[in-house]
Amino acid sequence: MRPKGHCYLVYIIQTAIQFLISGLNSLRGIEKTFQILSLHWRYSTASTPNFNTIRQWTLRLGLYELNRPKEYREDWIFILDMTIELGVAKCLIILGIAQEKLTKIIKQEKRSLQHKDVEVLRIEILEKSSGTVIAENLNDLTKDVGIPIQIISDRGSDIKKGIDLYRAENPGVIATYDVTHKMANLLKKELLPDETFQDFLRQCSLTRRRVQQTKLYFLIPPKQRSKARYHNIDILVEWAMKVVNYEKQQDFSLISTIYNLDHEALELLNSILTQDVLSLLKPLTSQIYENRREFTESILKYLGKELWEAHEEIICQSCDLGRRKFYAKLGWVLNYQQDIYAYAEILTLIRSVQIHLKTQGLHCESVTKWMKDIKTDSLTPRGQKVHQQIIEYLTIEANQIPAEDILLGTSDVIESIFGKYKLFAARRPLKDIGTSILLIPLFTIEITTDLVKQAMEAISFIDVNSWFKSVFGISMLSQRRNLKSAAVSDMEPA
């Protein structure tokens, strides 16, 4: 079955798009994949699709899904966010999920939202992202799909102002502060003034550079974000906990199995052992032992059983090269051990409330149910402070919600969709917002044969170009190409 005007069967088009959207392959990679498959499969045409054809198919399906009329409902939940790339353009995305569908996911499936649970209700490219512009977009969308019962966002300044303006005309709409961003801001207020924590971050960054090309690489600290740093503090604290636990095991063989009674080891032992014992050890400074067993057997012959048993542990520790390398590069982590436990306690509270809202939704009993999962008796004063701040947040958000209703407590799904989009955007020669924005609607749909056939017959690539010009005008890449062409034509021969 071929779409009208196409030489390729619809399943070829569908497969190519799925390779891109679900398989996360590159366009040229998909082209090569079809060439390899053509050696084993018999196609209806002599050629296989090239990367540009696949790109056109994908954009046509994306535009078809974006333009598809959305259902008019009285229980929409809007999820708002904005992405910024290079250039002046900003992209406002509004996702939607019906409260009826959310309730079923929470009560019956007991899980958090996935990409295919939501719909892309609106994509708007903006040069100015003022609150007034965002409110206008919300009002325009409302005319098409109905007034939502809830809008959830990260409460960026422009988005918050736009939602406030919209709610001034629609006071029944509930505005919810996304739990992930709220907790990140709470964490920032708690840790930004903490000089110990800032020193810990600096040490992590310095250690990352020091160990990245050594045998300690398996213990390298995670890379810190330059933006939204307080969204991933948990992985740094978890890393530090793993380093502390690794040290407690006192097995450094993954770093090095070699033992060497070198001058550094003798210096370490100088203040611990008597001169008589040290004089017995000095003749062994040039020898290298592959493991502790070889080292033990050799030293035992020189010291004798009695002296060896008395000093075995301290001598082995001083001569263990793996141990020495660990303490030289990562020993500083142990100085923060108590602070790390305090940070871990805070993060445990934050992670708990995030999981609770993601899997159980936001409702009028959220405070009570979350508190049942938390043991407050063992909390430190700092942990109790954060615990109280979380309760205050939950109380404010939950008190807006009518009894028996379940609403959304997190906008993580839109953050995840943006993250996937940026994987594709990173492949562009320039990082401005362009036609690749049409990939976003495809992340939220089931790409079926019927849908692909309808889209290919309804949308041409001319339609995609017309949409692009009406939204973006001349692309940044085209401007650069024109600039280069002009520069070349203006050059005179010497």
N, C-alpha and C positions, 0 to 999 in steps of 0.2 A: 504494500500500500504506500503510494507516494502522495504527499501534499501536492495540490495543484501548482503547476509551474516549477516543480522540483525534479531533479534527475535522481536524487538519492531517496531511498526508502525511508519511511518515517522512523523505523527502529534504529537506523544508522544515525540520524539526527539526534534522536533521544539518547543513544549511547554516548555520542560525542559530548553532549551537554552534561550527562551524568559523570563522565570522566573528569570534566572540569569542576563541576559544583560539588559532587560527592567525593570524587577521587583526589581533588585538589591538584590535578596535573596541570602542567603548562600547556598552552595552545600548541606550541611546536612539539611538545612531548606527545600530545594526543595525535597529532599528524603522523609522527613516527610510529606510534602504537598501531594505528590503522594500516600503515604500510607493512608492519610485521604480521598483523592478523591476515592481511590479504594473501600472504603466502600459504595460509592454511584454510582460509574461508573463501568461498566463491561469492563475490559481490555481483549485484545486478548491473553495475557499471564497470568500465575498464579502469577507472581512476579511483583514488581514495580522496577524501576531503582534505584540503589544505588548511593551515592554521587560520587564515583569514576568513574562510568560509565558516569554520566552526565558531569563530568569534562573532560573525554576523548572525548565525543561528541563535547563539546565546543572548545577544542583545535584543533580538526580535522577541524571543520568549520573555525576557525581562520586561520589555515595554508592554507586551500584551498583558502580563500579570499586573503591572503597575496601573494600567488603564482599565482593568477589569472592574466593573461596577461592584462595590462592596455592599453587603447586606445592611439594610436599615434596621437598627435594633434600639431597644431602650436600656440595654444592660452592657453596653460597651465599656471596657476598661482601656484607656489610652496609656501608652508607654512612650515617653518623649525623651529624645536626646539629640545631640548635635555633634557632628564630626567636623574637624578642621584639617585640611591638608595645606600644601603650599598654594600661594596665590590668594586672591581676595575672597573666593567663594567659600561658603559654609553650607553644610548640608543638614537640614532639619529632617529627622525621621520620626514618624508617628506610627507605632505599631498598635495593634488592637487585639484583644481577646474578649470573648463574651463571658460575663460572669457565670453563666450557666455552664460553660465549658470548663472554666477555672475550678468551679465547685466540684465538678465530676473528677477532675484530675487530682484535687486535694483529697476528697473523701474516698474515692474508689481506687485510684491508682497510687495515691500517697507518694507523690514525687514532685520535683520542681519542674518549672517550665522548660520545654525544649523549643528549638527553632521552629519546628513545624506546628507548634501549638498556636502560634500567633500569625497575624496577617499584616502585611505592609499596607497601611491605610493611606499614607501620604509620604512622598519624598519631595522636599522643596529646597531648591538651591537659592541661597540668599547671599547678597553682598553685605547687607546690614542685618544683624540679628537682634534688633531691639525688641523689647517686650511688646510693643505695639504690633510689630510684624508677626510675632509668634501668636498673639491673640487673634489677629486676622486669619491666620492659617487654621487655627482651631475653630473659629467661627465658620469658615468656608467648609471645613471637613464635616462640621456638625450638620450643615444643610444636606450633605450627601448620605451620612450614615446615622445621624441621630446624636442627641446629647448623651455624653458618657456619664456613668455613675461615679467613676473614679479616674483621676489622672495621676500617674506616678512618674517621678523624675528625680534627677540628682540635685535639683534646686540650684543649678547655676544661675547667676544673677539675671540674665536675660530671660531664661526659661521661667524662673520663678515669677518675674514681673509679668510675663505674658500670661501665665496661668492665673495670676491674681486678677488681671484685667478681664480675662475670660470668665472667671467665677463671679466677678462683680455683676455680670449680666446673667449668669447661671449659678445662683448661690447654692443650689442643691448638689453641685458636683463636689466630691470629696477629693482634696489634694493631699497626696501622701509623699512623704520624704523617703526615698529609697534607703533601705536599711544598710546596704553596703557602703554607700557614700556617707551616710550619717555616722556609721561606726568608724570609717576612715578619718572623718573630721574629729570625732571624739578622741581617737587614738593620737591624732596630730596635736590636739590641745594638751593631751597628757604627756606626750613624749618630746615635743619640740623644745620646751624649756628645760628638759632633763639633760644636763651637761654630760652625765655618765652615758646616757643613751647615744648622744651625739658623738662622743668619743668612741663608743662601740661601733657606730656606723663607719667612722673614719678608719678604724683599725680593720674592719671588714674589707673596705675598699683597698687599703694598702696591702693587706694579706693576699687579696685576689691577684694583684700584680706580682707579688713575690713568689707565689707557688704555682702559677699557671703553666710553667715549663719545667716543673720538677716532679719528682715521684710522689709528692704530696698532692698532686692534682685532684685525686679522688676526694680530698677533703677541702677543695676550693670553696670559698663562700659564694652564694648565689649573686648574680649580677643585680645591682640596685637600679631601680628606675630613676630616670632623671625627672620624670613627671609622675604625679600621683604616687609618690614614694610610699605613702602610708597605706596603700592598698596591698602591699606585699611584704610588710614587715614580718608577717608570720613565718615566711620561709627562711628569713635570716635567723630568727629566734630558734626555729626548729633545727637549722644547721648548727647553731651554737650548742644546742642540747645534744646533738649527735657527737659533736667534738668532745664534749665533756664525758659522755658515756664511753667514747672510744678510749679516752685517757684512763678511765677507771679500769678498763680491761687490762691495761699494761702490756698489751701485745702489739708491738710496732713492726712486726715482720712484713706487713704490706708496704711499709716505707723502705725498710732495708733489713736483711737478715744478718748483716755483717757485724762482727764485734772486733774492736781494735783498741788495744791498750796504748793509745798514742799520747802525745804530750798534753792534749786537751783533757783526756781522761785522768792523767796524773795530777793535773792542776785541780780538777774536781775532787780528787781523793786526798790531796795534800793536807787539807784541814780536818780530815776524818781519820785517816790511818796513821799509824806510827811510822817513824822513819825506817825502822827495821823492816816492816812489811813493804814499804815503798821501795826500799833498796832491792828486795827480792823480785819486785815486779818490773823494775826499770829495764832489765835485759830483754824484755818481751815487747818493747815498744815498736819494733819494726815489723812485727808479725800481724797478719790479717787472717781472721777466722771466718769461715763461711756461715757459721751458725752458732747458737749458744752451746750446743753439745760439744763441738770441737773446742770452743773457748774454755768450757768448764774442764774438760779432760786435760788440757795443756796447763792451765793455771793450777790445778790440783797437784800436779807433779812438782811444781815449784814451791808452793806454799805448804803443802801437806794438808792432811784431812782436817786437823783441828783449826788451823788458821783459816782455811777455806770456808768451813762451815760457819765460822764467826763473822766473816766479811763477804760472803758470797753475794748477797743481794745488792749491797752498795757497789761492789766492784762491777757486777753485771750491768747495773743501771748506768754507771759512768761510761762503760765501754760499748753499750748498745747504740750503734750509729743511728738506727731508726728512731730510737727514743730521743736522742739528742737533736735530730733534725726536727722532730715533732715539736719539742719544747722551744726550739729556736724560732720556728715560724708560727706556731699556734699556741704556745704556752700562755700567751696573753689572755686567751679566752677564759682560762681558769680564774683570772682576777675578777671577772664579771659574773661568776657563777651564781651568786645570790641575786644579783640584778636580773640575770637571765630567767631565773625561776619566777621572779616577780612579773617580768614581761610575759612569760608563758601563762601565768594565771590570768592576766588581763585578756590575752588573746583567746584563751579558752572560753571566757565569758562572751567575748564578741563573736567567736565562731559559733557558739551555742545558740545565740539569738538569731544569727543569720540562717543557720540550718533550720531552726524552728519556723521562721517566717517563710522560708523557701518551700518547705514541705507541708506546712499546716496552714499557710496563708495568714492574713491579718484579719482578726475578728475581735469582738468586744471582750472576749475572755483571754486574749493573747497574754496579758500580763500574768494572770493567775496560772495559766498552764505552763508558761515558761519558767516561772519561779519554782514550780514543783520539780523541775529538772535540775535545779541548782542547789548545791549544798553551801549555805552561807556561813556555817559555823567555823569552817577552816580558812575563810578568806582573810587576807591581810588587810590592814587599813586602806591600802591603795586599791586592792581588789574590791573592797566594800564601796569605795567612792565610785568606781566605774560601774559596779552593779547598780548603784542608785541612779546613775545617769542613764543607764539602759532602761530602767523601770520608768523613769520620767519620759523618755522618748516613746516607749511602748504605750504608756498611758495617754499621751497626747494623740497619737495616731489611732489607737484603738477606740478612744472615746467618740470619734467621729462616725463610727460604723454602727448601723442599726443592728439590733439583736438578730441572730440567726444568719446574718449575711457573712460571706467569706470574700474578702477582697485580696488584692495583690500587695505584698510587702516589699518586693524587690524588683528592680529593673535590670537585673543581671542578664536577662535574655537579650536585651538590646545591646548591652556591652559585649556580649559574646558574638552577636551578629556583626558588630563593628569590627571586632577582632578578626573575624573570618574575612570580612571585606578587605581589611588592611593587608592580609596575606596576598590578595590579588593586586591591590593597588601598589604594593611594593615592587611589582614586576614592571610597572609602567616606566617609561624613560624619564618622565617628569612626574612628581608626586602631587600634581594638582588634581582636583576632583574632575572627573570626566565621564565618559560613557560607561566606565566600569561600575558606576553607581547603580546601573541597571541590574547588576548581579545580585544586589541585596534582596529584591523580591523572590529570587530563585532559591534563596536559603530557607525560605519558609513554606515551600510548596512541595507536593509530591509530583515529580516530573513523570507524567504518564504519557502513553502513546497518543491517546485522544487529545490531551492538552497540547502536546507538541504539534500535532496535525492542525488543530484549530489556530494556534498561534502563527504557524508558518503561512497559513492561507489568509489570515486576517492582517498580519503586519509584514510590510516589506522593509528592506533596508533603507529605502528612500524615506519611509516613515521614521526610522531611527535617526537618520541624518537631520530630518526636519525638526524632530523633537530636540535633538542636541543643539541645533542652531538657535531654536527659540529659547532654550534654557541657558546655554553657555555663550552663544555667539561664536567667535573664532577661538579655537582652542589655543592653549599656551604653546603646545608643540608646533602647531601650524605657524604661529607667530615667530617662533624660533627658526623654523625652516625658511620662512619668507625673509627673515633677517639675514640668514646665511646666503640665500640666493642673491639678495641685493648686494651683499658685500662682495661676492664673487664677480658679479656682472659689472660692478663699478671699478674693478681693478684694471689698471692699464699695464700692458707689457713693458718691461724695462727697455 
